[in-house]
């Protein structure tokens, strides 16, 4: 089984509510009629708008302009043209632009099944981070810093109830952003606008500063926040769970 992740840019002619609705319903239905073992639609919609501001006003971080507004995760037998041509054809209709990547997924904090119901909106919201690796960073050292050291910091300092790390293996086309990793973190809905809820502090300002400081210090060892990071809060719709598929 192979996992693929696509960043999707909305056509400006399609209003955001229609874009979100189409992706998670009629477009997803078309994909599910093909050889797709799993499908998750993540999209910026009205539910996450309170957290969509940039900088201190919200959770979004942007180095790409315009920024993608959706992420489609697919699990397939194979992304080779022999098995994947029909799916690739449909994917081209997702938005004005797509950028697809084959990834290797690690799930240090699996999302509980009850929090990710099929064919319905998942609990809370999913923050998705797209990470570039600086050209002067050794790939092995960068990967070790992220996976071997940062993972524990992320789990210990935030209120996440689901955490998926996707190491980019290769791009599916030549014209997409050069991302090294895509991270998916499930948070309670309160964390959209409440930093105490985001950093799991129980309202303690001292813990807030400690947890935020630990996260910032850790991420700076492998992420250039100014030029190598894009973050979007999304609603998550699991249309087909690959863990429930037996082939």
C-alpha positions in Angstrom: 0.0 0.0 0.0 1.3 3.5 -0.9 0.2 6.8 0.6 0.0 9.9 -1.6 -0.7 13.5 -0.5 -1.9 16.3 -2.8 -1.9 20.0 -2.0 -4.8 21.6 -3.8 -5.3 25.2 -4.8 -8.8 26.5 -5.3 -9.8 28.1 -8.5 -10.7 31.7 -7.7 -13.9 31.3 -9.7 -15.1 28.7 -7.3 -16.3 30.1 -3.9 -14.7 28.6 -0.8 -17.9 27.0 0.5 -18.6 25.3 -2.9 -14.9 24.2 -3.2 -15.0 22.5 0.3 -18.4 20.9 -0.4 -17.4 19.6 -3.8 -14.1 18.1 -2.6 -15.6 16.1 0.3 -18.7 14.9 -1.5 -19.0 14.6 -5.3 -15.2 14.7 -6.0 -14.5 12.2 -3.2 -17.3 9.9 -4.6 -15.6 9.8 -8.0 -12.3 8.8 -6.4 -14.0 6.1 -4.3 -15.3 4.6 -7.4 -11.7 3.8 -8.5 -8.9 1.7 -7.1 -8.5 3.8 -3.9 -7.9 1.9 -0.6 -8.2 5.0 1.6 -9.2 8.7 1.2 -9.0 11.7 3.5 -10.1 15.2 2.5 -8.7 18.1 4.5 -10.0 21.5 3.5 -10.2 25.0 4.8 -13.9 25.6 5.5 -16.1 27.8 7.6 -15.5 25.8 10.8 -11.8 26.6 10.9 -12.0 30.2 9.7 -11.6 31.6 13.3 -8.0 30.2 13.3 -7.1 31.1 9.7 -5.4 34.4 10.4 -1.7 34.9 9.9 1.0 35.3 12.6 -0.2 36.1 16.1 -3.8 36.4 14.9 -4.1 32.8 13.8 -2.6 29.5 13.1 -1.8 29.9 9.5 1.8 30.4 8.3 2.4 31.2 4.6 5.5 31.3 2.4 3.7 30.3 -0.7 1.4 32.8 -2.4 -1.3 31.9 -3.2 -1.5 29.2 -0.6 -3.2 25.8 -1.0 -6.6 25.4 0.7 -6.9 21.7 0.7 -5.0 18.4 1.1 -6.1 15.1 -0.3 -4.6 11.9 1.1 -4.9 8.8 -1.0 -3.9 5.2 -0.2 -3.4 3.1 -3.3 -1.9 -0.2 -4.3 0.6 1.6 -6.5 1.2 5.0 -8.0 2.9 3.6 -11.1 1.0 4.6 -14.3 0.0 1.0 -14.9 -2.3 1.0 -11.8 -2.8 4.7 -11.3 -3.7 6.4 -14.6 -7.5 6.7 -13.9 -6.9 8.2 -10.4 -4.3 10.6 -11.7 -6.8 11.8 -14.4 -9.5 12.6 -11.8 -7.0 14.2 -9.4 -6.2 16.8 -12.1 -9.8 18.1 -11.6 -9.5 18.7 -7.9 -8.6 22.4 -8.2 -6.9 25.0 -10.3 -3.5 23.5 -9.3 -2.4 20.4 -7.6 1.0 19.2 -6.2 1.2 15.5 -5.4 3.8 13.6 -3.3 4.5 10.0 -2.4 5.1 9.9 1.3 6.2 7.5 4.0 3.8 7.8 6.9 4.6 7.4 10.6 1.8 7.7 13.2 3.3 8.2 16.7 -0.1 9.3 18.0 -2.9 7.4 16.1 -6.2 9.3 16.0 -8.9 7.3 17.9 -11.4 5.7 15.6 -14.3 7.5 17.3 -12.7 10.9 16.6 -12.4 10.1 12.8 -15.9 8.9 11.7 -16.3 7.7 8.2 -18.2 10.1 5.8 -18.5 12.8 8.5 -16.4 15.6 9.8 -13.6 14.5 12.2 -13.4 15.9 15.7 -11.6 19.2 16.3 -9.5 20.3 13.5 -6.4 19.1 11.6 -3.4 21.4 11.4 -1.3 20.6 8.3 2.3 21.8 8.1 4.4 21.7 4.9 8.1 21.7 5.7 11.1 22.5 3.4 14.6 21.4 4.3 17.3 24.0 3.8 19.9 23.1 1.2 22.7 23.3 3.8 21.1 20.7 6.1 22.3 17.2 5.8 19.2 15.0 4.9 20.0 12.3 7.5 20.7 14.7 10.3 17.6 16.7 9.4 15.4 13.6 9.4 16.9 12.4 12.7 16.4 15.8 14.3 12.7 15.8 13.3 11.7 12.2 13.9 14.0 11.1 16.6 14.1 14.2 18.8 11.2 16.5 18.0 8.4 13.9 18.1 8.4 13.7 21.9 8.5 17.5 22.2 5.5 17.9 20.0 3.4 15.3 21.8 4.4 16.5 25.3 3.8 20.2 24.7 0.5 20.3 22.7 -3.0 19.0 23.0 -2.9 16.8 19.9 -5.0 13.7 19.9 -3.7 12.5 16.5 -0.2 13.0 14.9 0.9 11.8 11.5 4.4 12.5 10.1 4.8 12.1 6.4 8.3 12.0 5.0 8.3 13.0 1.3 9.8 10.2 -0.8 9.4 11.9 -4.2 7.2 14.4 -6.0 4.6 13.1 -8.5 5.3 16.0 -10.9 8.1 18.5 -11.5 6.4 21.9 -10.8 5.3 21.6 -7.2 6.9 23.1 -4.1 10.0 21.3 -2.8 8.7 20.0 0.5 10.6 17.5 2.6 7.8 16.6 5.0 4.0 17.1 5.5 2.8 16.9 9.1 -0.8 16.3 10.2 -1.9 17.1 13.8 -5.4 16.7 15.2 -6.3 19.3 17.8 -9.4 20.0 19.9 -11.6 22.7 18.3 -10.9 25.1 21.2 -7.2 25.2 20.1 -8.2 27.2 17.0 -8.4 30.4 19.1 -7.2 29.5 22.6 -3.4 29.2 23.1 -3.9 27.5 26.4 -6.1 24.9 24.7 -3.4 24.5 22.0 -0.6 24.0 24.4 -2.5 21.9 26.9 -1.8 24.2 29.9 -5.1 24.0 31.9 -5.0 27.8 32.0 -1.5 28.0 33.6 0.5 30.9 31.9 3.8 29.5 33.2 3.1 26.2 31.4 2.0 28.1 28.3 5.4 29.9 28.1 7.3 26.7 28.8 5.5 24.6 26.2 5.5 27.2 23.6 9.2 27.9 24.2 10.1 24.2 24.0 8.2 23.8 20.7 9.8 26.9 19.1 13.3 25.9 20.2 12.8 22.4 18.9 11.3 23.3 15.5 14.0 25.9 14.9 16.6 23.1 14.8 15.1 21.7 11.5 12.6 24.4 10.2 13.3 27.8 8.8 10.1 29.5 10.0 10.5 32.5 7.8 11.0 30.7 4.4 10.5 27.0 4.9 7.1 26.5 6.5 3.5 26.7 5.4 0.7 25.8 7.9 -3.1 25.6 7.4 -5.9 24.6 9.8 -8.4 22.3 8.1 -11.5 20.3 8.7 -10.9 16.6 8.1 -13.2 14.2 6.4 -12.2 10.5 6.3 -14.2 9.0 3.4 -12.4 5.6 3.4 -10.2 4.3 6.2 -7.2 2.4 4.7 -6.9 0.5 8.0 -10.3 -1.1 7.4 -9.5 -2.3 3.9 -8.4 -5.9 3.4 -7.0 -6.8 0.0 
